Amino acid sequence: MSAIITLDQLKETTPSVFATTPSNKVSSRYSFVPTFELLEKFMDEGWVISSANQMGGGLHGRHQVRLRNGDLPKVGDTLVEAIINNSHNGTSLFSVSAGLHRLVCSNGLTVPTSISEAFKLRHTSIEGSEVRKFTEEFAERLPMIEASVDKMMNKSVSEVEKVSFVKGAAGIRWKAGVMPKGLSLEQVLEPLRDGDKGKDMWSLFNVVQEKFVRGGLSYQSSKRTTSMRELKSINSLQKVNTELWELADSYC
């Protein structure tokens, strides 16, 4: 299983991963967690980088790295990922949590901590043994993630529930709490592929999540055609992904 993203590519897109010191704007009490040191330990244990991004430029901003391990089983039609979140300027706490990457649409999902608690590693002198322990614990917690996915797959949704879910999802996606005028329920609910035409909550969740994250839907707004923007901010992606999952789970 070869790396999807190389370290050279990572340096171009996410330079803050490689910071060796924190920002000079943080206090002396700030606990510096070197992302690259942890990343190296993960790679030594068979994990590979699947995607990465950061907020803004520079060496200290918030960043996120997603990794996969070929020894871990799939959950349904998705690959399990480890998500490292960190910053070196105090804007984000260090964490390692679980995520899913859906193969059919190349969409990254974030598993809420209510389903799978975030993993904690020591902030300094991270050892390979800790990453091995993390990988073992990660594998042990997969049944919890799988159980949540299975619940959604086994939950049939009515037309009324579809409308209710989209309205609730709109409250998560837009600050105004509702979809923009001109964007219709039909556009949001129309599956992009045959595999998403099921009448279960997992299919509905993935249809809405993909459109709300990747954007691209065109609609008439204020006498002009507007295209829904793609979410790129780490904060926005984390919020929408997590809260949409929790919303879907609440119907099951």
SEZA-672652 format. One record per residue: residue in one letter; x negated, y, z of N, C-alpha, C in turn. Coordinates in steps of 0.1 Angstrom, whole numbers, plus 5000, padded with zeros to 4 digits. Layout:
+---------+------+------+------+-------+-------+-------+------+------+------+
: residuo : n.xx : n.yy : n.zz : ca.xx : ca.yy : ca.zz : c.xx : c.yy : c.zz :
+---------+------+------+------+-------+-------+-------+------+------+------+
:       A :    X :    Y :    Z :     X :     Y :     Z :    X :    Y :    Z :
...
+---------+------+------+------+-------+-------+-------+------+------+------+
***
This chain:
+---------+------+------+------+-------+-------+-------+------+------+------+
: residuo : n.xx : n.yy : n.zz : ca.xx : ca.yy : ca.zz : c.xx : c.yy : c.zz :
+---------+------+------+------+-------+-------+-------+------+------+------+
:       M : 4991 : 4988 : 5000 :  5000 :  5000 :  5000 : 4991 : 5012 : 5000 :
:       S : 4990 : 5019 : 4989 :  4981 :  5030 :  4988 : 4988 : 5043 : 4992 :
:       A : 4979 : 5053 : 4996 :  4985 :  5066 :  5001 : 4992 : 5073 : 4990 :
:       I : 5004 : 5078 : 4994 :  5011 :  5086 :  4984 : 5005 : 5100 : 4983 :
:       I : 5000 : 5105 : 4994 :  4994 :  5118 :  4994 : 4979 : 5116 : 4999 :
:       T : 4969 : 5121 : 4992 :  4956 :  5120 :  4996 : 4952 : 5131 : 5006 :
:       L : 4941 : 5130 : 5013 :  4936 :  5140 :  5022 : 4933 : 5153 : 5014 :
:       D : 4927 : 5152 : 5002 :  4924 :  5164 :  4994 : 4937 : 5171 : 4990 :
:       Q : 4948 : 5164 : 4987 :  4960 :  5170 :  4984 : 4966 : 5176 : 4996 :
:       L : 4964 : 5170 : 5007 :  4970 :  5175 :  5020 : 4963 : 5188 : 5023 :
:       K : 4950 : 5190 : 5021 :  4943 :  5202 :  5024 : 4948 : 5214 : 5015 :
:       E : 4953 : 5211 : 5003 :  4958 :  5221 :  4994 : 4972 : 5225 : 4999 :
:       T : 4981 : 5216 : 5003 :  4995 :  5219 :  5006 : 4997 : 5222 : 5021 :
:       T : 4989 : 5216 : 5030 :  4992 :  5218 :  5044 : 4978 : 5220 : 5052 :
:       P : 4972 : 5231 : 5050 :  4959 :  5234 :  5056 : 4959 : 5234 : 5071 :
:       S : 4970 : 5237 : 5077 :  4971 :  5238 :  5092 : 4968 : 5224 : 5098 :
:       V : 4970 : 5213 : 5091 :  4967 :  5200 :  5096 : 4953 : 5199 : 5100 :
:       F : 4944 : 5206 : 5094 :  4930 :  5205 :  5096 : 4923 : 5215 : 5105 :
:       A : 4932 : 5223 : 5112 :  4926 :  5232 :  5122 : 4919 : 5225 : 5133 :
:       T : 4907 : 5231 : 5136 :  4899 :  5225 :  5147 : 4900 : 5234 : 5160 :
:       T : 4906 : 5245 : 5159 :  4908 :  5254 :  5171 : 4922 : 5260 : 5170 :
:       P : 4928 : 5264 : 5181 :  4941 :  5270 :  5181 : 4940 : 5285 : 5177 :
:       S : 4951 : 5291 : 5174 :  4951 :  5305 :  5171 : 4946 : 5313 : 5182 :
:       N : 4939 : 5324 : 5179 :  4934 :  5333 :  5190 : 4946 : 5341 : 5197 :
:       K : 4958 : 5339 : 5192 :  4969 :  5346 :  5198 : 4976 : 5339 : 5210 :
:       V : 4972 : 5326 : 5211 :  4978 :  5318 :  5222 : 4970 : 5320 : 5235 :
:       S : 4976 : 5317 : 5246 :  4969 :  5319 :  5259 : 4959 : 5308 : 5262 :
:       S : 4951 : 5310 : 5272 :  4941 :  5300 :  5276 : 4948 : 5287 : 5281 :
:       R : 4960 : 5288 : 5285 :  4968 :  5276 :  5290 : 4973 : 5268 : 5279 :
:       Y : 4972 : 5272 : 5267 :  4977 :  5265 :  5256 : 4970 : 5251 : 5254 :
:       S : 4977 : 5241 : 5252 :  4971 :  5227 :  5250 : 4970 : 5224 : 5235 :
:       F : 4958 : 5224 : 5230 :  4956 :  5223 :  5216 : 4956 : 5208 : 5212 :
:       V : 4965 : 5204 : 5203 :  4966 :  5190 :  5199 : 4961 : 5190 : 5184 :
:       P : 4949 : 5184 : 5181 :  4944 :  5184 :  5167 : 4952 : 5174 : 5159 :
:       T : 4960 : 5179 : 5150 :  4968 :  5170 :  5141 : 4960 : 5161 : 5133 :
:       F : 4949 : 5165 : 5128 :  4941 :  5157 :  5119 : 4935 : 5145 : 5127 :
:       E : 4931 : 5147 : 5139 :  4925 :  5136 :  5147 : 4936 : 5125 : 5149 :
:       L : 4948 : 5129 : 5152 :  4959 :  5119 :  5153 : 4961 : 5113 : 5140 :
:       L : 4961 : 5121 : 5129 :  4964 :  5115 :  5116 : 4954 : 5105 : 5112 :
:       E : 4941 : 5107 : 5115 :  4931 :  5097 :  5112 : 4933 : 5084 : 5119 :
:       K : 4938 : 5085 : 5132 :  4940 :  5073 :  5139 : 4952 : 5065 : 5133 :
:       F : 4962 : 5072 : 5129 :  4973 :  5066 :  5122 : 4969 : 5058 : 5109 :
:       M : 4961 : 5065 : 5101 :  4956 :  5060 :  5089 : 4947 : 5047 : 5092 :
:       D : 4939 : 5048 : 5102 :  4931 :  5036 :  5106 : 4939 : 5024 : 5109 :
:       E : 4952 : 5027 : 5114 :  4961 :  5016 :  5118 : 4970 : 5012 : 5107 :
:       G : 4967 : 5016 : 5094 :  4975 :  5012 :  5083 : 4987 : 5021 : 5078 :
:       W : 4988 : 5033 : 5085 :  4998 :  5042 :  5080 : 4993 : 5050 : 5069 :
:       V : 5002 : 5055 : 5060 :  4998 :  5063 :  5048 : 5007 : 5075 : 5048 :
:       I : 5002 : 5086 : 5042 :  5009 :  5099 :  5042 : 5019 : 5099 : 5031 :
:       S : 5032 : 5101 : 5034 :  5042 :  5101 :  5023 : 5046 : 5115 : 5019 :
:       S : 5046 : 5125 : 5028 :  5049 :  5139 :  5025 : 5044 : 5148 : 5036 :
:       A : 5043 : 5161 : 5033 :  5038 :  5170 :  5043 : 5042 : 5184 : 5038 :
:       N : 5044 : 5193 : 5047 :  5046 :  5207 :  5044 : 5044 : 5216 : 5057 :
:       Q : 5042 : 5229 : 5055 :  5041 :  5238 :  5066 : 5048 : 5251 : 5063 :
:       M : 5050 : 5258 : 5074 :  5057 :  5271 :  5073 : 5046 : 5282 : 5071 :
:       G : 5047 : 5289 : 5060 :  5037 :  5299 :  5057 : 5023 : 5294 : 5054 :
:       G : 5014 : 5303 : 5053 :  5000 :  5299 :  5050 : 4992 : 5299 : 5062 :
:       G : 4979 : 5298 : 5060 :  4969 :  5299 :  5072 : 4967 : 5285 : 5078 :
:       L : 4959 : 5286 : 5089 :  4955 :  5273 :  5095 : 4962 : 5270 : 5108 :
:       H : 4972 : 5278 : 5113 :  4977 :  5276 :  5126 : 4993 : 5274 : 5126 :
:       G : 4999 : 5276 : 5115 :  5014 :  5275 :  5115 : 5020 : 5262 : 5117 :
:       R : 5033 : 5262 : 5119 :  5040 :  5249 :  5121 : 5039 : 5240 : 5109 :
:       H : 5037 : 5227 : 5111 :  5036 :  5218 :  5100 : 5042 : 5204 : 5103 :
:       Q : 5045 : 5197 : 5093 :  5051 :  5184 :  5095 : 5045 : 5174 : 5085 :
:       V : 5041 : 5162 : 5090 :  5035 :  5152 :  5082 : 5044 : 5139 : 5084 :
:       R : 5048 : 5133 : 5073 :  5056 :  5120 :  5074 : 5047 : 5109 : 5069 :
:       L : 5047 : 5098 : 5076 :  5038 :  5086 :  5073 : 5047 : 5073 : 5072 :
:       R : 5041 : 5063 : 5065 :  5048 :  5050 :  5064 : 5038 : 5039 : 5067 :
:       N : 5043 : 5028 : 5071 :  5035 :  5016 :  5074 : 5042 : 5004 : 5067 :
:       G : 5034 : 4998 : 5058 :  5040 :  4988 :  5050 : 5043 : 4975 : 5057 :
:       D : 5039 : 4974 : 5070 :  5042 :  4963 :  5078 : 5056 : 4964 : 5085 :
:       L : 5061 : 4976 : 5084 :  5075 :  4978 :  5090 : 5086 : 4975 : 5080 :
:       P : 5096 : 4968 : 5084 :  5107 :  4964 :  5075 : 5115 : 4976 : 5071 :
:       K : 5123 : 4975 : 5060 :  5132 :  4985 :  5056 : 5144 : 4985 : 5065 :
:       V : 5151 : 4996 : 5065 :  5164 :  4997 :  5072 : 5174 : 4999 : 5061 :
:       G : 5182 : 4989 : 5056 :  5191 :  4991 :  5045 : 5183 : 4995 : 5033 :
:       D : 5187 : 5006 : 5026 :  5180 :  5010 :  5014 : 5170 : 5021 : 5017 :
:       T : 5164 : 5021 : 5029 :  5155 :  5032 :  5033 : 5142 : 5026 : 5039 :
:       L : 5131 : 5034 : 5038 :  5119 :  5031 :  5044 : 5118 : 5038 : 5057 :
:       V : 5112 : 5032 : 5067 :  5111 :  5039 :  5080 : 5098 : 5047 : 5080 :
:       E : 5099 : 5059 : 5086 :  5087 :  5068 :  5086 : 5085 : 5073 : 5100 :
:       A : 5072 : 5077 : 5103 :  5068 :  5084 :  5115 : 5067 : 5099 : 5111 :
:       I : 5072 : 5108 : 5119 :  5072 :  5122 :  5116 : 5064 : 5129 : 5127 :
:       I : 5052 : 5135 : 5122 :  5044 :  5143 :  5132 : 5048 : 5158 : 5130 :
:       N : 5052 : 5164 : 5140 :  5055 :  5179 :  5140 : 5045 : 5185 : 5150 :
:       N : 5039 : 5196 : 5145 :  5029 :  5203 :  5154 : 5027 : 5217 : 5149 :
:       S : 5021 : 5225 : 5156 :  5016 :  5238 :  5152 : 5004 : 5242 : 5161 :
:       H : 4996 : 5252 : 5157 :  4984 :  5256 :  5165 : 4985 : 5270 : 5169 :
:       N : 4998 : 5275 : 5169 :  5000 :  5289 :  5173 : 5011 : 5291 : 5183 :
:       G : 5016 : 5279 : 5188 :  5026 :  5280 :  5199 : 5040 : 5280 : 5194 :
:       T : 5042 : 5280 : 5181 :  5056 :  5281 :  5175 : 5063 : 5267 : 5175 :
:       S : 5056 : 5256 : 5177 :  5063 :  5243 :  5177 : 5055 : 5234 : 5187 :
:       L : 5063 : 5226 : 5194 :  5057 :  5216 :  5203 : 5053 : 5204 : 5195 :
:       F : 5042 : 5198 : 5200 :  5038 :  5185 :  5193 : 5047 : 5174 : 5196 :
:       S : 5051 : 5166 : 5185 :  5060 :  5155 :  5187 : 5057 : 5145 : 5176 :
:       V : 5060 : 5132 : 5179 :  5061 :  5122 :  5169 : 5074 : 5115 : 5170 :
:       S : 5082 : 5115 : 5159 :  5095 :  5109 :  5160 : 5098 : 5101 : 5148 :
:       A : 5110 : 5095 : 5147 :  5113 :  5086 :  5136 : 5121 : 5092 : 5125 :
:       G : 5119 : 5087 : 5113 :  5126 :  5092 :  5102 : 5129 : 5081 : 5092 :
:       L : 5137 : 5084 : 5082 :  5140 :  5074 :  5071 : 5138 : 5081 : 5058 :
:       H : 5133 : 5073 : 5048 :  5132 :  5078 :  5034 : 5140 : 5070 : 5025 :
:       R : 5151 : 5075 : 5020 :  5160 :  5068 :  5012 : 5155 : 5066 : 4998 :
:       L : 5153 : 5054 : 4993 :  5146 :  5051 :  4981 : 5153 : 5056 : 4969 :
:       V : 5167 : 5055 : 4969 :  5174 :  5058 :  4957 : 5175 : 5073 : 4953 :
:       C : 5172 : 5082 : 4963 :  5172 :  5096 :  4960 : 5160 : 5104 : 4965 :
:       S : 5150 : 5097 : 4970 :  5138 :  5103 :  4975 : 5141 : 5114 : 4985 :
:       N : 5151 : 5111 : 4993 :  5154 :  5121 :  5004 : 5150 : 5117 : 5017 :
:       G : 5144 : 5126 : 5025 :  5139 :  5123 :  5038 : 5150 : 5126 : 5048 :
:       L : 5153 : 5116 : 5057 :  5162 :  5118 :  5068 : 5155 : 5119 : 5081 :
:       T : 5161 : 5125 : 5091 :  5155 :  5126 :  5104 : 5164 : 5119 : 5114 :
:       V : 5159 : 5109 : 5121 :  5167 :  5102 :  5131 : 5168 : 5110 : 5143 :
:       P : 5180 : 5113 : 5148 :  5181 :  5121 :  5160 : 5175 : 5114 : 5172 :
:       T : 5171 : 5122 : 5182 :  5165 :  5116 :  5194 : 5176 : 5109 : 5202 :
:       S : 5188 : 5111 : 5200 :  5199 :  5104 :  5207 : 5199 : 5089 : 5202 :
:       I : 5194 : 5087 : 5190 :  5193 :  5073 :  5185 : 5180 : 5067 : 5188 :
:       S : 5169 : 5074 : 5186 :  5156 :  5069 :  5188 : 5147 : 5080 : 5195 :
:       E : 5144 : 5079 : 5207 :  5137 :  5089 :  5214 : 5123 : 5092 : 5208 :
:       A : 5120 : 5105 : 5208 :  5107 :  5109 :  5203 : 5096 : 5102 : 5211 :
:       F : 5085 : 5099 : 5204 :  5074 :  5092 :  5211 : 5064 : 5103 : 5216 :
:       K : 5058 : 5100 : 5227 :  5048 :  5109 :  5233 : 5035 : 5102 : 5234 :
:       L : 5025 : 5110 : 5229 :  5011 :  5105 :  5230 : 5003 : 5116 : 5238 :
:       R : 4992 : 5112 : 5244 :  4984 :  5122 :  5251 : 4979 : 5133 : 5242 :
:       H : 4978 : 5145 : 5248 :  4974 :  5156 :  5239 : 4959 : 5157 : 5236 :
:       T : 4951 : 5150 : 5244 :  4937 :  5151 :  5241 : 4931 : 5137 : 5241 :
:       S : 4920 : 5135 : 5234 :  4913 :  5122 :  5233 : 4922 : 5111 : 5229 :
:       I : 4929 : 5113 : 5218 :  4938 :  5103 :  5213 : 4930 : 5091 : 5208 :
:       E : 4934 : 5079 : 5213 :  4927 :  5067 :  5210 : 4934 : 5059 : 5200 :
:       G : 4927 : 5050 : 5193 :  4934 :  5041 :  5184 : 4943 : 5032 : 5191 :
:       S : 4940 : 5028 : 5203 :  4949 :  5019 :  5211 : 4963 : 5025 : 5213 :
:       E : 4963 : 5039 : 5215 :  4976 :  5046 :  5217 : 4984 : 5045 : 5204 :
:       V : 4978 : 5046 : 5193 :  4985 :  5046 :  5180 : 4990 : 5032 : 5178 :
:       R : 4982 : 5022 : 5181 :  4986 :  5008 :  5180 : 4999 : 5005 : 5189 :
:       K : 4998 : 5011 : 5201 :  5010 :  5009 :  5210 : 5022 : 5017 : 5204 :
:       F : 5019 : 5028 : 5199 :  5030 :  5036 :  5192 : 5037 : 5027 : 5181 :
:       T : 5028 : 5021 : 5173 :  5034 :  5013 :  5162 : 5042 : 5002 : 5167 :
:       E : 5037 : 4995 : 5177 :  5045 :  4984 :  5183 : 5058 : 4989 : 5189 :
:       E : 5058 : 5000 : 5196 :  5070 :  5006 :  5202 : 5080 : 5010 : 5191 :
:       F : 5074 : 5016 : 5180 :  5082 :  5020 :  5169 : 5090 : 5008 : 5163 :
:       A : 5082 : 4997 : 5161 :  5089 :  4985 :  5156 : 5100 : 4980 : 5165 :
:       E : 5097 : 4981 : 5178 :  5107 :  4976 :  5188 : 5120 : 4984 : 5188 :
:       R : 5119 : 4997 : 5184 :  5130 :  5006 :  5184 : 5138 : 5006 : 5171 :
:       L : 5133 : 4999 : 5161 :  5140 :  4999 :  5148 : 5154 : 4993 : 5149 :
:       P : 5156 : 4983 : 5157 :  5170 :  4978 :  5159 : 5180 : 4989 : 5162 :
:       M : 5176 : 4999 : 5171 :  5185 :  5010 :  5174 : 5189 : 5018 : 5162 :
:       I : 5179 : 5021 : 5154 :  5181 :  5029 :  5142 : 5190 : 5021 : 5132 :
:       E : 5187 : 5008 : 5131 :  5194 :  4999 :  5122 : 5209 : 4998 : 5127 :
:       A : 5211 : 4998 : 5140 :  5225 :  4997 :  5145 : 5233 : 5009 : 5142 :
:       S : 5226 : 5021 : 5142 :  5233 :  5033 :  5139 : 5237 : 5033 : 5124 :
:       V : 5228 : 5029 : 5115 :  5230 :  5028 :  5101 : 5241 : 5018 : 5098 :
:       D : 5241 : 5007 : 5105 :  5251 :  4997 :  5103 : 5265 : 5002 : 5107 :
:       K : 5265 : 5009 : 5117 :  5278 :  5015 :  5122 : 5284 : 5024 : 5111 :
:       M : 5276 : 5032 : 5105 :  5281 :  5041 :  5094 : 5285 : 5033 : 5082 :
:       M : 5277 : 5022 : 5079 :  5280 :  5014 :  5067 : 5294 : 5007 : 5069 :
:       N : 5297 : 5003 : 5081 :  5309 :  4996 :  5084 : 5321 : 5005 : 5087 :
:       K : 5319 : 5018 : 5087 :  5330 :  5027 :  5090 : 5336 : 5032 : 5077 :
:       S : 5349 : 5028 : 5075 :  5356 :  5033 :  5063 : 5361 : 5047 : 5066 :
:       V : 5360 : 5056 : 5056 :  5365 :  5069 :  5058 : 5377 : 5072 : 5049 :
:       S : 5387 : 5079 : 5055 :  5399 :  5083 :  5048 : 5396 : 5096 : 5041 :
:       E : 5405 : 5100 : 5032 :  5404 :  5113 :  5025 : 5404 : 5124 : 5035 :
:       V : 5412 : 5123 : 5045 :  5413 :  5133 :  5056 : 5400 : 5135 : 5063 :
:       E : 5394 : 5123 : 5066 :  5381 :  5123 :  5073 : 5369 : 5129 : 5064 :
:       K : 5370 : 5126 : 5051 :  5360 :  5132 :  5042 : 5361 : 5147 : 5042 :
:       V : 5373 : 5153 : 5042 :  5374 :  5167 :  5042 : 5369 : 5173 : 5055 :
:       S : 5373 : 5166 : 5066 :  5369 :  5170 :  5079 : 5354 : 5170 : 5081 :
:       F : 5348 : 5159 : 5075 :  5333 :  5158 :  5076 : 5326 : 5169 : 5069 :
:       V : 5331 : 5172 : 5057 :  5324 :  5183 :  5048 : 5326 : 5196 : 5055 :
:       K : 5337 : 5199 : 5061 :  5339 :  5212 :  5068 : 5330 : 5212 : 5080 :
:       G : 5328 : 5201 : 5087 :  5319 :  5201 :  5099 : 5305 : 5203 : 5094 :
:       A : 5301 : 5197 : 5083 :  5288 :  5198 :  5077 : 5285 : 5212 : 5073 :
:       A : 5295 : 5219 : 5067 :  5293 :  5233 :  5063 : 5290 : 5242 : 5074 :
:       G : 5296 : 5238 : 5086 :  5293 :  5246 :  5098 : 5278 : 5245 : 5102 :
:       I : 5272 : 5233 : 5099 :  5258 :  5231 :  5102 : 5249 : 5238 : 5091 :
:       R : 5253 : 5237 : 5079 :  5245 :  5241 :  5068 : 5244 : 5257 : 5066 :
:       W : 5256 : 5264 : 5069 :  5256 :  5278 :  5066 : 5259 : 5286 : 5079 :
:       K : 5252 : 5297 : 5081 :  5254 :  5305 :  5093 : 5268 : 5310 : 5094 :
:       A : 5275 : 5312 : 5083 :  5289 :  5317 :  5083 : 5298 : 5306 : 5088 :
:       G : 5294 : 5293 : 5088 :  5302 :  5283 :  5093 : 5311 : 5276 : 5083 :
:       V : 5312 : 5282 : 5071 :  5320 :  5277 :  5060 : 5312 : 5277 : 5047 :
:       M : 5317 : 5269 : 5038 :  5310 :  5268 :  5025 : 5313 : 5282 : 5017 :
:       P : 5303 : 5286 : 5009 :  5305 :  5298 :  5001 : 5317 : 5297 : 4992 :
:       K : 5324 : 5309 : 4990 :  5335 :  5309 :  4981 : 5331 : 5305 : 4967 :
:       G : 5339 : 5297 : 4961 :  5335 :  5292 :  4948 : 5330 : 5278 : 4948 :
:       L : 5324 : 5274 : 4959 :  5319 :  5260 :  4960 : 5330 : 5251 : 4965 :
:       S : 5333 : 5241 : 4958 :  5345 :  5233 :  4961 : 5342 : 5220 : 4968 :
:       L : 5351 : 5214 : 4975 :  5350 :  5202 :  4982 : 5347 : 5191 : 4972 :
:       E : 5353 : 5191 : 4960 :  5351 :  5181 :  4950 : 5336 : 5181 : 4946 :
:       Q : 5330 : 5192 : 4944 :  5316 :  5193 :  4940 : 5307 : 5186 : 4951 :
:       V : 5310 : 5189 : 4963 :  5302 :  5183 :  4974 : 5304 : 5168 : 4975 :
:       L : 5316 : 5163 : 4973 :  5320 :  5149 :  4975 : 5316 : 5140 : 4963 :
:       E : 5314 : 5146 : 4952 :  5311 :  5138 :  4940 : 5298 : 5131 : 4941 :
:       P : 5297 : 5118 : 4941 :  5284 :  5111 :  4942 : 5276 : 5114 : 4930 :
:       L : 5263 : 5114 : 4932 :  5253 :  5116 :  4921 : 5249 : 5103 : 4914 :
:       R : 5252 : 5092 : 4920 :  5249 :  5079 :  4915 : 5259 : 5068 : 4919 :
:       D : 5260 : 5058 : 4912 :  5269 :  5047 :  4915 : 5268 : 5041 : 4929 :
:       G : 5255 : 5040 : 4933 :  5253 :  5034 :  4946 : 5259 : 5042 : 4958 :
:       D : 5263 : 5054 : 4955 :  5268 :  5063 :  4966 : 5284 : 5064 : 4965 :
:       K : 5290 : 5055 : 4957 :  5304 :  5056 :  4955 : 5313 : 5048 : 4965 :
:       G : 5306 : 5043 : 4976 :  5313 :  5036 :  4986 : 5322 : 5045 : 4994 :
:       K : 5331 : 5038 : 5001 :  5341 :  5046 :  5009 : 5337 : 5045 : 5024 :
:       D : 5325 : 5043 : 5027 :  5320 :  5042 :  5040 : 5313 : 5055 : 5045 :
:       M : 5311 : 5057 : 5057 :  5304 :  5069 :  5063 : 5290 : 5070 : 5058 :
:       W : 5282 : 5059 : 5057 :  5268 :  5060 :  5053 : 5268 : 5066 : 5039 :
:       S : 5276 : 5062 : 5030 :  5276 :  5067 :  5016 : 5280 : 5082 : 5017 :
:       L : 5291 : 5086 : 5024 :  5295 :  5100 :  5025 : 5284 : 5108 : 5031 :
:       F : 5278 : 5104 : 5042 :  5267 :  5111 :  5048 : 5256 : 5114 : 5038 :
:       N : 5252 : 5104 : 5031 :  5240 :  5105 :  5022 : 5244 : 5114 : 5010 :
:       V : 5256 : 5114 : 5005 :  5260 :  5123 :  4994 : 5259 : 5137 : 4999 :
:       V : 5265 : 5140 : 5010 :  5265 :  5154 :  5015 : 5251 : 5158 : 5019 :
:       Q : 5244 : 5150 : 5026 :  5230 :  5153 :  5031 : 5221 : 5157 : 5019 :
:       E : 5222 : 5149 : 5008 :  5213 :  5151 :  4997 : 5217 : 5165 : 4990 :
:       K : 5229 : 5167 : 4989 :  5233 :  5180 :  4982 : 5230 : 5192 : 4991 :
:       F : 5233 : 5191 : 5004 :  5230 :  5202 :  5013 : 5215 : 5205 : 5015 :
:       V : 5207 : 5195 : 5013 :  5192 :  5196 :  5015 : 5186 : 5200 : 5002 :
:       R : 5189 : 5193 : 4991 :  5182 :  5196 :  4978 : 5189 : 5207 : 4970 :
:       G : 5201 : 5211 : 4973 :  5207 :  5222 :  4966 : 5210 : 5219 : 4952 :
:       G : 5211 : 5230 : 4944 :  5213 :  5228 :  4930 : 5227 : 5229 : 4925 :
:       L : 5237 : 5228 : 4933 :  5251 :  5229 :  4929 : 5254 : 5243 : 4924 :
:       S : 5260 : 5245 : 4913 :  5263 :  5258 :  4907 : 5278 : 5261 : 4910 :
:       Y : 5281 : 5273 : 4914 :  5294 :  5278 :  4916 : 5295 : 5293 : 4913 :
:       Q : 5308 : 5297 : 4911 :  5311 :  5311 :  4908 : 5312 : 5319 : 4921 :
:       S : 5303 : 5329 : 4922 :  5303 :  5337 :  4935 : 5301 : 5352 : 4931 :
:       S : 5311 : 5360 : 4936 :  5310 :  5375 :  4933 : 5308 : 5378 : 4918 :
:       K : 5316 : 5371 : 4910 :  5316 :  5374 :  4895 : 5303 : 5369 : 4888 :
:       R : 5296 : 5361 : 4895 :  5283 :  5355 :  4888 : 5282 : 5341 : 4893 :
:       T : 5274 : 5334 : 4885 :  5271 :  5320 :  4888 : 5260 : 5319 : 4897 :
:       T : 5262 : 5312 : 4908 :  5251 :  5310 :  4919 : 5248 : 5296 : 4920 :
:       S : 5235 : 5293 : 4923 :  5231 :  5279 :  4926 : 5227 : 5278 : 4940 :
:       M : 5232 : 5267 : 4947 :  5229 :  5265 :  4961 : 5214 : 5263 : 4962 :
:       R : 5208 : 5270 : 4971 :  5193 :  5269 :  4973 : 5189 : 5256 : 4980 :
:       E : 5177 : 5251 : 4977 :  5172 :  5240 :  4984 : 5166 : 5244 : 4997 :
:       L : 5168 : 5235 : 5007 :  5162 :  5238 :  5020 : 5147 : 5234 : 5020 :
:       K : 5138 : 5243 : 5024 :  5124 :  5240 :  5024 : 5118 : 5242 : 5038 :
:       S : 5124 : 5251 : 5046 :  5119 :  5254 :  5059 : 5120 : 5242 : 5068 :
:       I : 5109 : 5239 : 5075 :  5109 :  5228 :  5084 : 5120 : 5229 : 5095 :
:       N : 5122 : 5241 : 5100 :  5132 :  5243 :  5110 : 5146 : 5240 : 5104 :
:       S : 5149 : 5245 : 5092 :  5162 :  5242 :  5086 : 5164 : 5228 : 5083 :
:       L : 5154 : 5221 : 5077 :  5155 :  5207 :  5074 : 5157 : 5199 : 5087 :
:       Q : 5150 : 5202 : 5097 :  5151 :  5194 :  5110 : 5166 : 5196 : 5115 :
:       K : 5171 : 5208 : 5115 :  5184 :  5211 :  5121 : 5195 : 5204 : 5112 :
:       V : 5195 : 5206 : 5099 :  5205 :  5200 :  5091 : 5205 : 5185 : 5091 :
:       N : 5193 : 5179 : 5089 :  5191 :  5165 :  5089 : 5196 : 5158 : 5102 :
:       T : 5192 : 5164 : 5114 :  5195 :  5158 :  5126 : 5210 : 5160 : 5130 :
:       E : 5215 : 5172 : 5128 :  5229 :  5175 :  5131 : 5239 : 5168 : 5122 :
:       L : 5235 : 5166 : 5109 :  5244 :  5159 :  5100 : 5245 : 5144 : 5104 :
:       W : 5234 : 5138 : 5108 :  5234 :  5124 :  5113 : 5243 : 5123 : 5125 :
:       E : 5241 : 5132 : 5135 :  5249 :  5132 :  5147 : 5264 : 5134 : 5144 :
:       L : 5267 : 5142 : 5134 :  5281 :  5144 :  5130 : 5287 : 5131 : 5124 :
:       A : 5279 : 5125 : 5115 :  5284 :  5113 :  5109 : 5286 : 5102 : 5120 :
:       D : 5276 : 5101 : 5129 :  5277 :  5091 :  5139 : 5289 : 5093 : 5148 :
:       S : 5294 : 5105 : 5150 :  5305 :  5108 :  5158 : 5318 : 5103 : 5153 :
:       Y : 5319 : 5099 : 5140 :  5331 :  5094 :  5134 : 5331 : 5079 : 5135 :
:       C : 5321 : 5073 : 5140 :  5320 :  5058 :  5140 : 5324 : 5052 : 5154 :
+---------+------+------+------+-------+-------+-------+------+------+------+
***
